[in-house]
Amino acid sequence: MTDAAGDDAYCADSVRRHDADRWLAALFVPEARRRHVMALYALDAELARARDSVSEALLGEMRFAWWGEAIASAMAQAPLAHPVARALARAAGAGVLDRGTFDALLAARSRELDPMPPADMAAWTEHAEAASVGLMRLAARFASGRLLAHDADAALRYAGLAIALADSAGEYPAGARRLPLPPGQQKADMAALAADHLALARLHGAAVPREALPIFWPATIKGLYLARLRRDTSHPPRTD
């Protein structure tokens, strides 16, 4: 196995273990660009591990700083010695990296080290725009090799927000990224809003280029979780 093939296998296995919904959907991305999508999702999985595997925020901040350096090195075609960093460097060589969106994604994920909830829904949405929507924008660019047109980008934004809302609304499988609910927000309200955003994503979905469609499918999978959550909420278990 070549070094590149080994890096790609590492990324794909990391996504499979930590973000099964996105891993499954990414298998349908055109083969020539699938490796770049897997590298991106593997980076997001590494950031989640940096958040979840440390007992002190300072240690998490140090890991995020290292990944910031790894992204910069990938952009400069001088990757650090890590399979994900090397895979991202190859994505940079293919011209599909967007440093600004990457930096916003990194900053948003580091925000998740803070156990305090956002002050309000405006702050929560700002985070979701940078994290969930930002990840989808990058993935769609990786999958299609270009920026999406206005209507397709709108579908992507609604889908990204739907995923973030669904993750905050309930307990889901590995790969869910949760930010604490703002004061006064209930899980049922977040689930209902997620369903509304998913409907809007579908409304604009016809504008999405075929090669980028798999990037949106995890939102549809979340829709199945939302349906289950709404059933459970409507019919709570009996206690007698």
LOGUPA-544920 format. One line per field, with one value per residue (C-alpha): residue in one letter; chain; x, y, z. Coordinates in steps of 0.5 Angstrom, whole numbers. Example, Ala and Ser with C-alpha at 12.3 -4.5 7.8 and 13.67 -1.06 7.14 Angstrom:
<pts>
residuo	[A_S]
cadena	[A_A]
xx	[25_27]
yy	[-9_-2]
zz	[16_14]
</pts>
This chain:
<pts>
residuo	[M_T_D_A_A_G_D_D_A_Y_C_A_D_S_V_R_R_H_D_A_D_R_W_L_A_A_L_F_V_P_E_A_R_R_R_H_V_M_A_L_Y_A_L_D_A_E_L_A_R_A_R_D_S_V_S_E_A_L_L_G_E_M_R_F_A_W_W_G_E_A_I_A_S_A_M_A_Q_A_P_L_A_H_P_V_A_R_A_L_A_R_A_A_G_A_G_V_L_D_R_G_T_F_D_A_L_L_A_A_R_S_R_E_L_D_P_M_P_P_A_D_M_A_A_W_T_E_H_A_E_A_A_S_V_G_L_M_R_L_A_A_R_F_A_S_G_R_L_L_A_H_D_A_D_A_A_L_R_Y_A_G_L_A_I_A_L_A_D_S_A_G_E_Y_P_A_G_A_R_R_L_P_L_P_P_G_Q_Q_K_A_D_M_A_A_L_A_A_D_H_L_A_L_A_R_L_H_G_A_A_V_P_R_E_A_L_P_I_F_W_P_A_T_I_K_G_L_Y_L_A_R_L_R_R_D_T_S_H_P_P_R_T_D]
cadena	[A_A_A_A_A_A_A_A_A_A_A_A_A_A_A_A_A_A_A_A_A_A_A_A_A_A_A_A_A_A_A_A_A_A_A_A_A_A_A_A_A_A_A_A_A_A_A_A_A_A_A_A_A_A_A_A_A_A_A_A_A_A_A_A_A_A_A_A_A_A_A_A_A_A_A_A_A_A_A_A_A_A_A_A_A_A_A_A_A_A_A_A_A_A_A_A_A_A_A_A_A_A_A_A_A_A_A_A_A_A_A_A_A_A_A_A_A_A_A_A_A_A_A_A_A_A_A_A_A_A_A_A_A_A_A_A_A_A_A_A_A_A_A_A_A_A_A_A_A_A_A_A_A_A_A_A_A_A_A_A_A_A_A_A_A_A_A_A_A_A_A_A_A_A_A_A_A_A_A_A_A_A_A_A_A_A_A_A_A_A_A_A_A_A_A_A_A_A_A_A_A_A_A_A_A_A_A_A_A_A_A_A_A_A_A_A_A_A_A_A_A_A_A_A_A_A_A_A_A_A_A_A_A_A_A_A_A_A_A_A]
xx	[0_3_3_-2_-7_-5_-7_-14_-15_-14_-18_-24_-23_-23_-30_-33_-32_-33_-38_-42_-47_-43_-38_-44_-46_-39_-38_-43_-38_-35_-29_-24_-26_-28_-21_-22_-28_-26_-20_-25_-29_-23_-21_-28_-27_-20_-23_-29_-24_-20_-26_-28_-22_-19_-20_-18_-20_-13_-11_-16_-14_-7_-10_-14_-8_-4_-9_-9_-2_-3_-8_-3_2_-3_-4_3_4_9_4_6_7_0_-5_-10_-5_-2_-9_-11_-5_-7_-14_-10_-6_-13_-15_-21_-19_-22_-17_-23_-28_-23_-21_-28_-30_-24_-26_-33_-31_-26_-32_-35_-29_-33_-39_-43_-49_-49_-53_-59_-61_-57_-51_-53_-54_-48_-44_-48_-47_-39_-39_-44_-46_-39_-37_-42_-40_-33_-35_-39_-34_-29_-34_-36_-29_-33_-37_-45_-50_-54_-60_-56_-52_-59_-60_-54_-55_-61_-59_-53_-57_-62_-56_-54_-61_-62_-56_-58_-65_-63_-58_-56_-50_-43_-41_-47_-44_-48_-47_-51_-58_-59_-63_-70_-70_-73_-71_-78_-77_-70_-73_-79_-74_-70_-76_-77_-70_-70_-76_-73_-67_-71_-75_-68_-65_-66_-61_-56_-51_-51_-44_-45_-52_-48_-46_-54_-56_-54_-59_-64_-62_-62_-70_-71_-68_-73_-79_-77_-76_-82_-86_-82_-84_-92_-92_-88_-87_-92_-89_-95]
yy	[0_7_12_16_10_9_16_15_8_12_17_13_8_14_17_10_9_16_19_13_17_22_16_12_18_19_13_15_21_21_16_22_26_22_22_29_29_23_27_33_29_25_32_34_27_29_36_32_27_33_36_29_26_32_33_40_46_48_41_41_48_46_40_45_50_44_42_50_49_42_46_52_46_43_49_50_43_42_37_35_28_26_22_27_33_29_28_35_37_33_36_43_41_39_46_45_48_54_57_62_57_52_57_59_51_50_56_54_47_50_54_47_46_51_48_54_54_60_66_66_63_68_66_58_60_63_57_52_57_56_49_45_49_51_43_42_48_45_38_40_44_38_33_38_42_48_53_52_57_61_56_50_54_55_48_46_52_49_42_44_48_42_37_42_43_35_34_39_36_29_23_20_16_17_23_28_35_38_45_46_49_56_58_57_53_46_40_39_46_45_38_42_47_42_39_46_47_40_41_48_44_39_45_48_41_40_46_41_38_31_30_34_30_25_31_33_26_26_31_26_21_26_27_19_21_27_23_18_23_26_20_19_26_25_18_18_11_9_9_5]
zz	[0_-2_3_0_0_7_9_5_9_16_14_12_18_22_19_19_27_29_24_21_17_14_12_9_5_3_-1_-6_-8_-14_-13_-16_-10_-5_-1_0_3_7_9_11_15_19_21_24_27_30_33_36_39_42_45_48_50_55_62_62_57_56_54_48_46_45_41_37_36_33_28_26_25_21_17_15_13_9_5_4_2_8_12_19_20_21_16_16_15_9_6_7_3_-3_-2_-2_-8_-12_-11_-6_0_3_9_11_12_15_20_22_23_27_32_32_34_40_42_44_49_54_58_58_53_48_51_46_40_36_39_38_30_29_32_28_21_22_25_22_15_15_15_9_5_5_4_-2_-5_-4_-7_-13_-14_-14_-10_-11_-14_-9_-9_-8_-2_1_1_4_9_11_12_16_21_21_23_28_31_31_35_40_41_43_44_37_35_34_30_33_35_41_43_50_49_50_56_55_49_50_46_43_40_37_34_31_28_25_21_19_16_13_9_7_5_1_-3_-5_-6_-14_-15_-12_-17_-17_-15_-8_-7_-2_2_4_6_13_14_11_16_22_19_21_28_29_27_32_37_36_36_43_45_43_47_53_56_61_69_72]
</pts>
